[in-house]
Amino acid sequence: MKKQNVISEQSYSPYSERGEFCYVEGRSGTLYPGVRVENISFPLSISAVQAAVCSCLANMDQPRKIYQTGNRSELLAYWIDEFNLELRDEIPDQSNIYNPLFPFPQHPEKELERLCKQAVTIHSDFPVSALLYSEKGCIHGVNVEVGAWSLGLCAERVALSRAMASGIRQFSHIHVAAPKSEFCSPCGACRQVLNELMPKSMIYLHHNKNSLTKHFVEHLLPNGFTSGALKNR
């Protein structure tokens, strides 16, 4: 764990210019930061509490409290009810904040296999894992499912939202594995989010029977939705 600065300026909100952040405290006492991560396809935007709760669950921890000041997350009441969270209108002591950065693995395929055991697949029983590479280190992600199907996050988006909360914006590549699938391929929602946040980066897809393919992220979503009219900055 590593002390970090307050994350109030880390939101990615080029469309609303609405900053939003929170911390979710897990049963372990660890604090999981979350920030708003918007997408040009507005319904795919990730709220701060969604990001923080999914980060907590992806670390095999259980959310207990949420600390949020300023702008409130959409559907905050859902998350409070779903996990019986205690809401605190304050900024907590930051001595035990989750640090998402890990050393680069020598064997990504083995690390992906290990991470799949942390996936929260209460509906699908279909684990997915991701390794997001930045200059500062490797960020882990697994898919997280919650009671409401539409509010869970895929492994790629868990990794990206963790990176955003830590102020990391530049990525070289990402590895993704889905061991129960014959062919690993990101869903449409993840393609849209990846295409906005790291379009020129590479994505390595680990398929069944130890096969691997690599692609430019932008090639996964040809003619993807975009419009300069939507940005405020």
N, C-alpha and C positions, 0 to 999 in steps of 0.2 A: 504494500500500500504506500501511497505517496501523497504528500500534501500538495494541493492544487489551489490556485486562485479561484475566487468566486467566478462563476461561469455566466454571469449575466450578459456578457457581450458576445457569447459564442453562438447564439442562435443563427441559423441560416434562414433568413426571412426576406428575400429580395422582392417578394410580391406584396406582402402586407406591411413590411417594416415593423412588425410587431414582435418584439423580443419576448422570450418566454423561457424560463428555466425552473428547475426544481431539483431536489434531492430526495431519493427514496432510501430509507434506512431498512436494511434487512435484519432478519433474526440474528445474524452473526454480529450485528453492530456496524457492519460496513455501510458506507453511504455511496449510493449509485447516482451520479449526476445525469440529468437529461436536459436537452434543449430542444426547442422547436426546429424542425427540419422541413422546410416547405418544398413543394414540387410544383412545376408548372402545370401538371395535372393535379389541381387542388385537392381532390379527394385522397390522393396518395400522401399528403403531408403528414408528418409524424409529430404529435404533440409531445411536450416535454415529459409529461407523466407517463405516456405510453412508452417512450424511449427508456425512461428510468426504471419502470416496472419490468419491462422485458429484459433489460440488462441485468437486473437483480435475479430474475428467474433463470436466465441463461447461465448464471454463475452458481446454479444449484442452491440459491438462497431464497428465503421467503420474505416478501415485503411486509413491513409492519407499520411504518410511519412515512408520511410525506411532508416535506418542508417546501413551501412555495410562497413567495412574496411577489407582489406586482401582478402582472397579467396571469390570469388563471387559465389552465389548460381546458380545451374542449373535452366534454364528457368526464370531467373530474369526478363528478358524483358516481359515475359507473365504476371507476377504479377504486374509489373509497369503499363502495358497497361490495365489489367483487372480492376484495382482499381484506375487508374490515380494517382499513387504514386509519390511523390517527392523523388528522391534519394539523400541522403546525404552521402558523403564519410568522415564520422567522427563518433566519439563516443559521444552520447548525454549526457547531464546531467542526472544522474540516481536517481533523487529525487522522481520520480513518476513511479516506475517500478511495474508492476503487480505481486502480490504475489499469487501464486496458492494454497497455503496451507490454508485449512479451518479446523475448529474443526470436530472431528468425529461425524456424525449425530447419534442421538438416534434411529431414525427410517429410515434406509437406503431407504426403499421402497418409503417413502414420499418424501425424498430428490431427489431420482431418478425421481419421477413424476414431481416435481417442475422444475428440470433441463431440462427436455424434452421440456419445453416451450422456451428454449434458442437455441434449435437445428436450424440449417440453412438448410432447406430441400427444396430448390428452384426447384428441379427436382422430388424428390420422394414423398414428403409429408409423410416421414416415420422417425419420430424422434427416436433417441437412446441416452441414457445417461449412464455415467459410473462414478463410485466412486473408485478411486485408493488409497489404504491405505499404508502409509509409517509410519515410526517411528515418523516423524516430523509433520504429519497431513494428511488430506484427500485432494486429488487433483481431481477436477471436470473435466469432459469431456462430450462433446456432439458432434454428427456428424455434419460436416460442408461440404456443397456442394458449389462448385463454377462453373463458366461457363464451364470449361473443366472437364468433369466427372472424369477423371483419377487423377485429382490433389486435389480433396477434401480429407478429412480425417474422418475416423470413430471415434466414441466417445472414444474407447479404446486408439487409437493412439493419439488423442488430449491430453488425460490425460497423457500418457506416454511421449510425447514430451514436455509437460509443466514441468513434473518432471525432465527430462534430462536437460533442460535449467536452472533449479534451483540446479543442482548438486546432485539430489536425485537418487540413484541407487538401493536401497533395498526396496522391497515391500512385504507385508504379503499377501494381497489378493486384489481382485477387484470385484465390483458389477456392473452388466450390466442389463439394462432394455430396452425393445422395446415394448411399450404398444400397438402398432397396430399389433403385431405379436402374433399368438397363442402360439408359442414356440420361446423363445429368444435363439439365438445361434450366436456366433461370425462368421464373414465371414472368408474365408480362409486366406486372407491377414493379418487380425488381429491375427489369430491363429499363423501364422508364426512369427510375430513380438513379440507377447506375449511369445511364446515359446523360443525366444532368450533372452529376457530381464527379464523374471520372470518365468522360467519353473517349479520350485518347489513350486510356490505359488498356492493359491486357487482362483478359479473364481466362483462367485455366480451369477446364471442366474435367473432373475426374469421373470417368464412367465405370460401369461394372467390368469385371475381368481385367482390371488394371490398365485400361486404355485411357488416353489423355488427349484432349484437343485444346487448342488455344485460339483465341479470337480477339480482335479489337472490340471493346465494349460497344462502340458506336455502330459496328456492323451487326450487332444483335437486334437493333431496332431501326431498320431502314425506314426513312420517311417518318421518323417519330415526331410527335406533336411538339411544336415550338411556336412562340409568338413574342416578338419584341414589345407588343402592345400591353402585355401583362406585367412587365417589370416596372417597379417604382424606382429602381436604381440600377 
